[in-house]
Amino acid sequence: MPSHRANHYGTLVERQAADRYGFDLERASWHDARRDDGTPVEIKSAMIQHADGQPGNFKVYDQYHDELRDAGGYYVFGAYRVRGRGVQVLKWEMRHSSRLPRLEWHGGGSHRDAQQAKIGIDEIF
C-alpha cells in the first residue's frame, strides 16, 4: 500500500479514536491527542490484513515512545479494514505507554532520525 494511502487511513482512524474516546486532536511529533485531563495520547493504526494476506503491524519510534512514557501517556491502537474511501475500525485498545509488549528496536526510522519497533496486531488484541 502506498505511504500516502496509509497516512490517509491513519488520519481517519485518529478522527474515529477522538470521537470514540472524547480526545482533543493535537498535532505534535510524539502524540496525536490529549485526554480530558491533559494526558497525551498517541494513536496507532494498522490494516488488519494486507492484500497479500499478511497481518498489519503498529510502528512505534523510540524517541517519541520515550517522551510519551515520560509524560505518563497512553496509546490507542486501532486495527482497521478499508471500506470504500474510508476505514472500518474492527478492534480498539487503549493502554498505558508502560504496558506495551517487549519492543525490539531496529533501524528503518532513519527518516525520523529514530529507531523503530513493530508490534504485531496479535500482540495487542
C-alpha positions as CSV (number, residue, x, y, z in Angstrom):
1,M,0.0,0.0,0.0
2,P,1.5,3.4,-0.9
3,S,2.6,5.5,2.0
4,H,0.2,8.3,1.2
5,R,-2.8,5.9,1.5
6,A,-1.5,4.6,4.8
7,N,-1.3,8.2,6.1
8,H,-4.8,8.9,4.9
9,Y,-6.2,5.9,6.6
10,G,-4.2,6.7,9.8
11,T,-5.8,10.1,9.8
12,L,-9.3,8.6,9.5
13,V,-8.5,6.2,12.4
14,E,-7.3,9.2,14.5
15,R,-10.6,11.0,14.0
16,Q,-12.6,8.0,14.9
17,A,-10.5,7.5,18.1
18,A,-11.1,11.1,19.1
19,D,-14.8,10.6,18.7
20,R,-14.8,7.2,20.5
21,Y,-12.7,8.3,23.5
22,G,-13.5,12.0,23.6
23,F,-10.0,13.2,22.8
24,D,-8.9,16.6,21.5
25,L,-6.7,16.0,18.5
26,E,-3.4,17.8,18.7
27,R,-0.5,17.7,16.3
28,A,2.9,17.0,17.9
29,S,5.8,14.8,16.8
30,W,5.2,12.4,19.7
31,H,1.5,12.4,20.3
32,D,-1.8,12.9,18.4
33,A,-4.3,13.8,21.0
34,R,-5.0,14.6,24.7
35,R,-7.4,13.1,27.1
36,D,-9.7,15.4,29.1
37,D,-7.2,15.5,31.9
38,G,-4.4,16.7,29.6
39,T,-2.6,13.3,29.3
40,P,-1.1,12.8,25.9
41,V,-2.2,10.0,23.6
42,E,-0.5,8.5,20.6
43,I,-3.0,6.9,18.2
44,K,-1.6,4.0,16.2
45,S,-3.4,2.3,13.3
46,A,-2.8,-0.9,11.3
47,M,-4.6,-2.6,8.5
48,I,-5.9,-5.8,9.9
49,Q,-4.8,-7.7,6.8
50,H,-2.9,-6.5,3.7
51,A,-3.8,-7.6,0.1
52,D,-1.1,-10.2,0.2
53,G,-2.7,-11.8,3.3
54,Q,-0.1,-10.6,5.8
55,P,-1.4,-9.1,9.0
56,G,-0.6,-5.4,9.7
57,N,1.6,-4.1,12.4
58,F,1.9,-0.9,14.5
59,K,5.1,1.1,14.3
60,V,6.5,2.8,17.3
61,Y,9.5,5.1,17.3
62,D,11.9,5.2,20.2
63,Q,12.3,8.9,20.9
64,Y,8.6,9.5,20.7
65,H,7.8,6.5,22.8
66,D,10.3,7.8,25.5
67,E,8.6,11.2,25.5
68,L,5.1,9.6,25.8
69,R,6.4,7.3,28.7
70,D,8.0,10.3,30.5
71,A,4.6,12.1,30.3
72,G,2.6,9.1,31.6
73,G,0.8,9.0,28.2
74,Y,-1.3,6.3,26.5
75,Y,-1.5,4.6,23.2
76,V,-4.7,3.9,21.4
77,F,-4.4,1.1,18.8
78,G,-7.0,0.7,16.0
79,A,-7.0,-2.2,13.6
80,Y,-9.0,-1.4,10.5
81,R,-10.0,-2.6,7.1
82,V,-10.6,-0.4,4.1
83,R,-14.2,0.4,3.2
84,G,-14.6,2.4,0.0
85,R,-12.7,5.6,0.6
86,G,-12.9,5.2,4.4
87,V,-12.0,2.7,7.1
88,Q,-13.9,0.5,9.4
89,V,-12.1,0.0,12.7
90,L,-12.6,-3.6,13.8
91,K,-10.7,-3.5,17.1
92,W,-9.8,-0.9,19.6
93,E,-7.4,-1.0,22.6
94,M,-6.2,1.8,24.8
95,R,-3.3,1.1,27.1
96,H,-0.7,3.0,29.2
97,S,2.6,3.5,27.4
98,S,4.3,1.4,30.1
99,R,2.2,-1.7,29.1
100,L,3.4,-2.5,25.6
101,P,4.7,-5.8,24.5
102,R,8.5,-6.2,24.5
103,L,9.9,-3.7,22.0
104,E,12.8,-4.7,19.7
105,W,14.3,-1.5,18.3
106,H,15.9,-1.6,14.9
107,G,16.7,0.8,12.0
108,G,14.1,1.8,9.5
109,G,13.1,5.0,11.2
110,S,16.0,7.0,9.6
111,H,13.6,9.5,8.0
112,R,12.7,10.4,11.6
113,D,16.2,10.0,12.9
114,A,14.9,7.3,15.2
115,Q,14.8,3.6,15.8
116,Q,11.5,1.8,15.3
117,A,9.8,-1.3,16.7
118,K,6.9,-3.1,15.0
119,I,4.1,-4.5,17.1
120,G,2.0,-7.2,15.6
121,I,-1.8,-6.9,15.8
122,D,-1.9,-10.2,17.6
123,E,0.4,-8.8,20.3
124,I,-2.2,-6.1,21.2
125,F,-5.5,-7.9,20.7
